[in-house]
Amino acid sequence: MSESVAAASAAATMNASVAMRRAADAAVAEASASLVALSETLHAHPETAWQEHRAAGWVGDALAAAGFDVTPAYLGYDTALLAEAGSGPVTIGIMAEYDALPGLGHACGHNLIAASAVGAGLALARVADELGITVRVYGTPAEEGGGGKIELIEAGAFGDLDLAMMVHPGPVDVAEARPFAVSHSHVAYDGVSAHAAAYPDDGVNANDAFLVAQVAIGLLRQQLPADTRVHGIQTLGGFAPNAIPERTEGRWYARASSLAELEVLEERVRRCFEAGALASGASLTITPESKPYAEFRTDERALAAYRANALERGRVFADPLVAGRMNRASTDMGNVSQLVPAIHPYIGVGSLPHTNHQKEFAAACVGAAAERALTDAAVLMAWTAIDVVTSDDPASNPREHAS
């Protein structure tokens, strides 16, 4: 190919890319009122992990109304869904999360994640034929501790994606996700009830077992690497002061920089819980609440495109060491990233000094700043997919691998 022909071809590709970006932007702008309404509806009706029946229905209805082929109860999970448009050889997956936090509602902003995923889906569907893609929006339940994406992976989802994306609300914008691997465990001790004053020597105090374990974990933290976390709550401690508790329960998380490091950490934490059982005489049962969440493997080409697009759209990235620590939060999107190319940027809702998992952050996930974050996230995911697919670098163009 001559230099002039090559230059003409490159110019045509650039012009087509610019036209598709404008079309994607227009699609989100046209749908902005309905996207905001969807976000506000989800926010006003929070549903926790595996209970997102209305949320999945609302998200599916919005996509079906836009012409997507929607599969509810995807792969047998009642609150999962798959919505698909286009038929090109390159497959782009957008993840919609919509579960809320117990007692805190949408204090992690999953209402915005779901609405922006719908918006990105609408934008990419508009250019799917010209771009040569299949666009999928996945409704992924139970991110807040239930590992919904991991369950879907094991049922066969996501493996054929050329790129997977989602954008997560945070107090500020941070491009790169660097989440901890995490395990979620239910911990229970069983002892023997007895009258605490009359027959204390007949009891086996399951609450003492939990107290010993928590003290042991507190002492262990001094010896743990700085990039680990161990934290939890006791959910059952007894029923009456004059009855020795015969059963106590809690939920505990352990986090480390990788699954390999997490395995080592879990064993050390387990010994702390075993110490509680040994000291009190109670029996111990530890049950995983989900499969472990993996660390994140970022697709650098897509991240570079997202970063450039965000700056073009007027977003400002924070120093993650100062204000952007939300990018260390664990996510089952990490498991998706181990399977296919993926990105998971964070977009700010202007909530500082309040941060994720605070009631004030939930309040910040509606309103003008949240609405801008929603539409920006939708457009940026669409633009990023367009840039990646139209890249003239064969090594970074999924079309080259799909052909």
C-alpha positions as CSV (number, residue, x, y, z in Angstrom):
1,M,0.0,0.0,0.0
2,S,1.4,3.4,-1.0
3,E,1.9,6.1,1.6
4,S,-0.9,8.2,0.0
5,V,-3.3,5.3,0.0
6,A,-2.3,4.5,3.6
7,A,-2.8,8.1,4.7
8,A,-6.2,8.2,3.0
9,S,-7.3,5.0,4.7
10,A,-6.1,6.3,8.1
11,A,-8.0,9.5,7.5
12,A,-11.2,7.7,6.6
13,T,-10.9,5.5,9.7
14,M,-10.4,8.6,11.9
15,N,-13.4,10.3,10.3
16,A,-15.6,7.2,10.8
17,S,-14.4,7.0,14.4
18,V,-15.2,10.6,15.1
19,A,-18.7,10.2,13.5
20,M,-19.4,7.1,15.7
21,R,-18.2,8.9,18.8
22,R,-20.6,11.8,18.1
23,A,-23.4,9.3,17.5
24,A,-22.7,7.6,20.8
25,D,-22.7,10.9,22.6
26,A,-26.0,11.8,21.0
27,A,-27.6,8.5,22.0
28,V,-26.7,9.1,25.6
29,A,-27.9,12.7,25.5
30,E,-31.2,11.7,24.0
31,A,-31.7,9.0,26.7
32,S,-30.4,11.1,29.6
33,A,-33.7,11.8,31.2
34,S,-34.7,8.1,31.2
35,L,-31.3,7.1,32.5
36,V,-31.5,9.5,35.4
37,A,-35.0,8.3,36.1
38,L,-33.8,4.7,36.2
39,S,-30.9,5.6,38.5
40,E,-33.3,7.5,40.9
41,T,-35.7,4.6,40.9
42,L,-33.0,2.1,41.8
43,H,-31.7,4.5,44.5
44,A,-35.2,4.8,46.0
45,H,-35.8,1.1,46.1
46,P,-32.5,-0.6,47.3
47,E,-32.3,-4.4,47.2
48,T,-29.5,-6.4,48.7
49,A,-27.5,-9.3,47.2
50,W,-29.5,-11.9,45.3
51,Q,-32.7,-10.0,46.1
52,E,-32.6,-7.5,43.2
53,H,-35.8,-8.6,41.5
54,R,-37.2,-5.2,40.8
55,A,-33.8,-3.8,39.8
56,A,-33.1,-6.5,37.3
57,G,-36.6,-6.0,35.9
58,W,-36.2,-2.3,35.5
59,V,-32.8,-2.6,33.9
60,G,-34.1,-5.3,31.5
61,D,-37.2,-3.3,30.6
62,A,-35.1,-0.3,29.7
63,L,-32.9,-2.3,27.4
64,A,-35.8,-4.2,25.9
65,A,-37.5,-0.9,25.1
66,A,-34.4,0.2,23.2
67,G,-34.5,-2.9,21.0
68,F,-32.1,-5.2,22.9
69,D,-32.8,-9.0,23.0
70,V,-33.1,-9.5,26.7
71,T,-32.7,-12.8,28.6
72,P,-34.0,-12.6,32.2
73,A,-32.9,-15.1,34.9
74,Y,-29.7,-15.4,32.9
75,L,-28.0,-18.8,33.3
76,G,-30.5,-19.8,36.0
77,Y,-29.9,-16.8,38.3
78,D,-33.1,-15.1,39.0
79,T,-31.7,-11.6,39.3
80,A,-29.1,-11.8,36.5
81,L,-29.8,-10.8,32.9
82,L,-28.2,-10.6,29.5
83,A,-29.2,-8.0,26.9
84,E,-27.7,-8.1,23.4
85,A,-27.7,-6.0,20.3
86,G,-25.7,-6.1,17.1
87,S,-24.1,-9.1,15.4
88,G,-20.5,-8.1,14.7
89,P,-17.4,-10.4,15.3
90,V,-16.1,-8.3,18.2
91,T,-18.0,-8.6,21.5
92,I,-18.1,-5.8,24.1
93,G,-19.5,-6.5,27.5
94,I,-20.8,-3.8,29.9
95,M,-21.5,-4.8,33.5
96,A,-24.5,-3.5,35.3
97,E,-24.4,-3.9,39.1
98,Y,-27.5,-3.0,41.1
99,D,-27.3,-4.6,44.5
100,A,-27.4,-2.3,47.6
101,L,-25.8,-2.5,51.0
102,P,-27.7,-3.8,54.0
103,G,-28.7,-0.8,56.2
104,L,-27.0,1.7,53.9
105,G,-28.9,1.5,50.6
106,H,-27.0,2.6,47.5
107,A,-24.0,3.9,49.5
108,C,-21.7,2.4,46.9
109,G,-23.6,3.9,43.9
110,H,-24.7,0.8,42.1
111,N,-27.7,2.7,40.9
112,L,-25.3,4.8,38.8
113,I,-23.4,1.7,37.7
114,A,-26.6,0.1,36.3
115,A,-27.9,3.3,34.7
116,S,-24.5,4.1,33.0
117,A,-24.2,0.5,31.8
118,V,-27.6,0.9,30.1
119,G,-26.5,4.2,28.6
120,A,-23.3,2.7,27.3
121,G,-25.3,-0.2,25.8
122,L,-27.6,2.2,24.0
123,A,-24.7,4.3,22.7
124,L,-22.8,1.2,21.3
125,A,-26.0,-0.3,19.9
126,R,-26.4,2.8,17.8
127,V,-23.0,2.2,16.1
128,A,-22.8,-1.5,16.4
129,D,-23.3,-2.3,12.7
130,E,-20.8,0.3,11.5
131,L,-18.3,-0.6,14.2
132,G,-18.8,-4.3,13.6
133,I,-19.5,-5.3,17.2
134,T,-21.9,-7.3,19.3
135,V,-22.8,-5.3,22.5
136,R,-23.9,-7.1,25.6
137,V,-25.1,-5.6,28.8
138,Y,-25.0,-8.0,31.7
139,G,-27.0,-7.6,34.9
140,T,-24.7,-9.0,37.5
141,P,-26.2,-9.5,41.0
142,A,-24.6,-9.7,44.4
143,E,-21.4,-7.8,44.0
144,E,-21.5,-6.7,47.7
145,G,-20.3,-10.0,49.1
146,G,-22.2,-12.6,47.1
147,G,-19.8,-13.0,44.1
148,G,-22.4,-12.9,41.5
149,K,-20.0,-12.5,38.6
150,I,-18.0,-15.5,39.8
151,E,-21.1,-17.6,39.8
152,L,-21.9,-16.4,36.3
153,I,-18.3,-17.2,35.2
154,E,-18.6,-20.7,36.4
155,A,-22.0,-21.1,34.6
156,G,-20.3,-20.1,31.3
157,A,-20.6,-16.3,31.1
158,F,-18.1,-13.7,29.8
159,G,-15.5,-16.0,28.3
160,D,-15.9,-14.9,24.7
161,L,-15.8,-11.1,25.4
162,D,-13.1,-9.1,23.6
163,L,-13.5,-6.3,26.2
164,A,-15.4,-6.0,29.5
165,M,-16.1,-2.7,31.1
166,M,-17.9,-0.9,34.0
167,V,-17.4,2.4,35.7
168,H,-17.8,2.7,39.5
169,P,-18.8,5.8,41.4
170,G,-16.3,7.1,44.0
171,P,-15.7,10.4,45.7
172,V,-13.2,11.4,42.9
173,D,-12.1,10.1,39.5
174,V,-9.3,7.4,39.5
175,A,-8.6,5.6,36.2
176,E,-7.0,2.3,37.3
177,A,-8.6,-0.3,39.6
178,R,-6.1,-1.9,42.0
179,P,-8.5,-3.9,44.2
180,F,-7.6,-6.4,46.9
181,A,-8.4,-10.0,46.5
182,V,-10.9,-10.9,49.2
183,S,-12.6,-13.8,50.9
184,H,-15.9,-13.6,52.7
185,S,-16.6,-16.0,55.6
186,H,-19.5,-16.7,58.0
187,V,-18.1,-17.7,61.4
188,A,-20.1,-19.5,64.0
189,Y,-19.3,-20.9,67.5
190,D,-21.6,-23.4,69.3
191,G,-21.4,-23.8,73.0
192,V,-23.8,-24.8,75.8
193,S,-26.4,-22.5,77.4
194,A,-26.7,-22.2,81.2
195,H,-27.9,-19.8,83.8
196,A,-25.1,-17.2,84.2
197,A,-25.5,-16.8,88.0
198,A,-26.8,-20.2,89.2
199,Y,-25.0,-22.7,87.0
200,P,-22.2,-20.9,85.1
201,D,-20.0,-24.0,85.3
202,D,-22.5,-25.9,83.2
203,G,-22.1,-23.5,80.3
204,V,-19.7,-23.3,77.3
205,N,-19.7,-19.6,76.4
206,A,-19.7,-19.1,72.6
207,N,-19.5,-15.3,73.1
208,D,-16.2,-15.8,74.9
209,A,-14.9,-17.7,71.9
210,F,-15.6,-14.7,69.6
211,L,-14.0,-12.3,72.0
212,V,-10.8,-14.4,72.2
213,A,-10.7,-14.6,68.4
214,Q,-11.2,-10.8,67.9
215,V,-8.4,-10.1,70.4
216,A,-6.1,-12.6,68.6
217,I,-6.9,-10.9,65.2
218,G,-6.2,-7.5,66.7
219,L,-2.8,-8.6,67.9
220,L,-2.1,-10.4,64.6
221,R,-2.6,-7.2,62.7
222,Q,0.8,-5.8,64.0
223,Q,2.5,-8.7,62.1
224,L,0.5,-8.5,58.9
225,P,1.8,-6.9,55.7
226,A,0.7,-3.3,55.1
227,D,-1.3,-4.3,52.0
228,T,-3.6,-6.7,53.9
229,R,-6.9,-6.1,55.7
230,V,-8.9,-8.2,58.2
231,H,-12.3,-6.9,59.4
232,G,-15.7,-8.1,60.3
233,I,-18.8,-7.9,62.5
234,Q,-20.4,-10.1,65.1
235,T,-24.1,-10.6,64.0
236,L,-25.2,-12.8,66.9
237,G,-23.9,-12.5,70.5
238,G,-26.6,-14.0,72.7
239,F,-30.1,-13.2,73.8
240,A,-30.1,-12.5,77.6
241,P,-27.4,-11.3,80.0
242,N,-28.3,-14.1,82.5
243,A,-28.0,-16.9,79.9
244,I,-24.6,-18.0,78.8
245,P,-24.7,-17.7,74.9
246,E,-24.8,-21.0,73.3
247,R,-24.3,-19.7,69.8
248,T,-22.5,-16.7,68.3
249,E,-22.1,-15.7,64.6
250,G,-20.2,-13.2,62.5
251,R,-19.1,-12.2,59.1
252,W,-15.4,-11.6,58.4
253,Y,-13.5,-10.5,55.3
254,A,-9.8,-11.0,54.7
255,R,-8.0,-9.0,51.9
256,A,-4.6,-9.2,50.3
257,S,-3.0,-8.0,47.1
258,S,-3.4,-11.4,45.2
259,L,-5.2,-14.6,45.6
260,A,-1.9,-16.3,46.4
261,E,-1.2,-13.9,49.3
262,L,-4.8,-14.2,50.4
263,E,-4.5,-17.9,50.9
264,V,-1.6,-17.4,53.3
265,L,-3.5,-14.7,55.2
266,E,-6.6,-16.8,55.5
267,E,-4.7,-19.5,57.3
268,R,-3.3,-17.1,59.8
269,V,-6.8,-15.7,60.5
270,R,-8.3,-19.1,60.8
271,R,-5.9,-19.9,63.6
272,C,-7.2,-16.9,65.5
273,F,-10.7,-18.3,65.3
274,E,-9.5,-21.7,66.2
275,A,-7.9,-20.1,69.3
276,G,-11.3,-18.9,70.4
277,A,-12.7,-22.4,70.1
278,L,-9.8,-23.9,72.0
279,A,-9.9,-21.4,74.8
280,S,-13.7,-21.5,75.4
281,G,-14.5,-25.1,74.5
282,A,-17.0,-24.1,71.9
283,S,-17.0,-25.7,68.4
284,L,-16.1,-23.6,65.4
285,T,-17.7,-23.6,61.9
286,I,-16.3,-21.3,59.1
287,T,-18.4,-21.2,55.9
288,P,-17.4,-19.3,52.8
289,E,-20.1,-16.8,51.7
290,S,-18.8,-16.7,48.2
291,K,-15.8,-17.8,46.2
292,P,-12.8,-15.4,46.7
293,Y,-12.7,-12.3,44.6
294,A,-9.5,-12.0,42.6
295,E,-7.1,-9.0,42.1
296,F,-7.7,-6.9,39.0
297,R,-5.8,-7.4,35.7
298,T,-6.1,-4.1,33.8
299,D,-6.2,-4.0,30.0
300,E,-3.7,-1.2,29.4
301,R,-4.8,-0.3,25.9
302,A,-8.4,0.2,27.0
303,L,-7.4,2.1,30.1
304,A,-5.3,4.5,28.1
305,A,-8.2,5.1,25.8
306,Y,-10.5,5.7,28.8
307,R,-8.1,8.0,30.4
308,A,-7.7,10.1,27.3
309,N,-11.4,10.3,26.7
310,A,-12.1,11.3,30.3
311,L,-9.7,14.2,30.0
312,E,-11.3,15.2,26.7
313,R,-14.7,15.2,28.4
314,G,-13.4,17.4,31.2
315,R,-13.0,14.9,34.0
316,V,-10.1,15.5,36.4
317,F,-8.2,12.5,37.9
318,A,-7.2,12.6,41.5
319,D,-4.0,11.3,43.0
320,P,-5.1,7.8,44.2
321,L,-2.6,7.9,47.1
322,V,-4.3,11.1,48.4
323,A,-8.0,11.0,47.6
324,G,-8.7,8.0,45.4
325,R,-8.3,5.0,47.7
326,M,-11.7,3.6,46.5
327,N,-9.7,1.9,43.7
328,R,-8.4,-0.5,46.3
329,A,-11.9,-1.8,47.1
330,S,-12.4,-5.5,46.2
331,T,-14.8,-6.5,43.4
332,D,-15.8,-9.6,41.6
333,M,-15.0,-7.8,38.4
334,G,-11.5,-8.8,39.3
335,N,-12.4,-12.4,38.4
336,V,-13.8,-11.2,35.1
337,S,-10.5,-9.4,34.4
338,Q,-8.6,-12.6,34.9
339,L,-10.6,-14.2,32.1
340,V,-10.9,-11.4,29.5
341,P,-9.5,-7.9,28.9
342,A,-11.2,-5.5,31.3
343,I,-11.2,-2.0,32.9
344,H,-12.9,-0.7,36.0
345,P,-12.4,3.0,36.3
346,Y,-13.9,5.2,39.1
347,I,-15.8,8.3,38.4
348,G,-16.3,11.0,41.0
349,V,-19.7,12.2,42.3
350,G,-18.2,15.2,44.3
351,S,-18.9,13.7,47.7
352,L,-15.8,14.6,49.7
353,P,-15.2,14.4,52.6
354,H,-17.7,11.6,52.4
355,T,-16.7,8.3,50.8
356,N,-18.2,5.0,49.7
357,H,-20.2,3.0,52.3
358,Q,-21.3,6.0,54.2
359,K,-24.9,7.2,54.2
360,E,-23.8,10.6,53.0
361,F,-22.2,9.0,49.9
362,A,-25.6,7.3,49.2
363,A,-27.1,10.8,49.2
364,A,-24.5,12.0,46.8
365,C,-25.4,9.3,44.3
366,V,-28.4,11.3,43.2
367,G,-28.4,15.0,42.1
368,A,-26.6,17.1,39.6
369,A,-23.1,15.8,40.1
370,A,-24.3,12.2,40.1
371,E,-26.2,12.8,36.9
372,R,-23.1,14.2,35.2
373,A,-21.1,11.2,36.4
374,L,-23.8,8.8,35.0
375,T,-23.9,10.3,31.5
376,D,-20.1,10.8,31.4
377,A,-19.5,7.2,32.4
378,A,-21.9,6.0,29.7
379,V,-20.3,8.1,27.0
380,L,-16.7,7.2,28.1
381,M,-17.4,3.5,28.0
382,A,-18.8,3.8,24.5
383,W,-15.9,6.0,23.3
384,T,-13.4,3.7,24.8
385,A,-14.9,0.7,23.0
386,I,-14.9,2.6,19.7
387,D,-11.3,3.6,20.1
388,V,-10.2,0.1,20.9
389,V,-12.0,-1.5,18.0
390,T,-10.9,1.1,15.5
391,S,-7.3,1.1,16.7
392,D,-4.8,0.8,13.8
393,D,-2.4,-1.2,16.1
394,P,-3.0,-4.9,15.3
395,A,-1.7,-5.9,18.7
396,S,-4.4,-3.9,20.5
397,N,-7.3,-4.2,18.1
398,P,-9.7,-7.0,19.0
399,R,-11.0,-7.1,15.4
400,E,-7.6,-8.6,14.4
401,H,-8.0,-11.4,16.9
402,A,-11.7,-12.0,16.0
403,S,-11.0,-12.3,12.2
